[in-house]
Amino acid sequence: MPSKQDILDLYFMDARCKLIDIAAFLDRMDRFDGEPDYRFDGFHEALAAMLEPGEQSRAQAVLNTLSDQSKEPIPKAIIQGAFGAPNKKAAN
Amino acid sequence: MSYIEPHAHMVSRTTDDYQAMAIAGCEAICEPAFWAGFDRSSAQGFHDYYRQLTDYEPKRAAKFGIKHFCWLCINPKEAEDSGFAREVMAIIPEFLDQPTVLGIGEIGLNKNTVSELTIFEEHVAIAQQHDLPILIHTPHLEDKLKGTRLIIDALKNAQVDPSKVIIDHVEEHTAGLVLDQGFWAGMTLYPESKCTLPRAVDILENFGMENIWMNSACDWGISDPLAVAKCMQEMKKRQHSRETIHKVVYDNPVKFLSQSPNFSL
């Protein structure tokens, strides 16, 4: 089994790079005009869930936050794709 | 090391990909029927697609020493029109006797609609009638968790033997749901969505090496036909033994796929 040191050696630089990319993405959103949509709200909720995951793993907490939590099938599809975050306003 | 690619859409790939996979150690490829990236305009279009999967593609793979198998269905993205879907499903039985057909797949859900669920259940019934295994696609991104739950409920209602079902594209939030109910789980290795290589190894470490496989699901989108071979390297970097790696990329797929009478290496 690898040690924490091994995991750092394997993945720290990659994780550092992705962390800076997230920070730069947030800066980019700050810098441009217009209103964000539900995806950006979901992104912020997922960031908070990652830091305070509770009983779940951090990855599970992020994925669950970015998931549609409704239970029943919808009557009809109006699109074929997905956007990566639930549109809670549309669901209500 | 030899490996099985249990989910790849080779009709979308080049012969260079076949060659690279063969050099990397791929012995067999299993190709589920799927969406072409656009909706087909007629049931006859699916007839031609099934001919491609059962006749042409195995010959193309054989040129590189790779065995090619397939799964048949109408994919959930085209199942919203249930009348059209049933027209296509009526074609499937005439292909089930072809020597490289493994079972029904990749069926499942896309946007978790009533019609998709109905067509999913009708596909499951075909598999049960012919005693064939089932390969299931779970929805993308925000729809995956809900879709996985609906799929599991439908399979339990139909009293399907879970050991004959693989539920694909699991991630950290769905792997436990699938494995805890006795189903097999598939992880798809994509650069941007589903599982990255390190996350796939995390899932193996957290959920165990039983009843699970990994695949590239390479198609016409951003995907990597060598993803399984690269994940073998990732497992090695994480200090997994050669035996463990072989179990995940070879023994496990062979164990599940051997439930299909047409699978042999």
Interface residues (C-beta under 8 A of the other chain):
Chain A: M1 P2 D6 L10 Y11 D14 S57 A59 Q60 L63 N64 L66 S67 D68 Q69 S70 K71 P73 I74 P75 K76 A77 I79 Q80 G81 A82 F83 G84 A85 P86
Chain B: K77 E80 N110 K111 N112 T113 V114 S115 E116 L117 P139 H140 L141 E142 D143 K144 L145 K146 R149 L150 E171 E172 H173 P198 R199 D202 N206 K237 R238 Q239
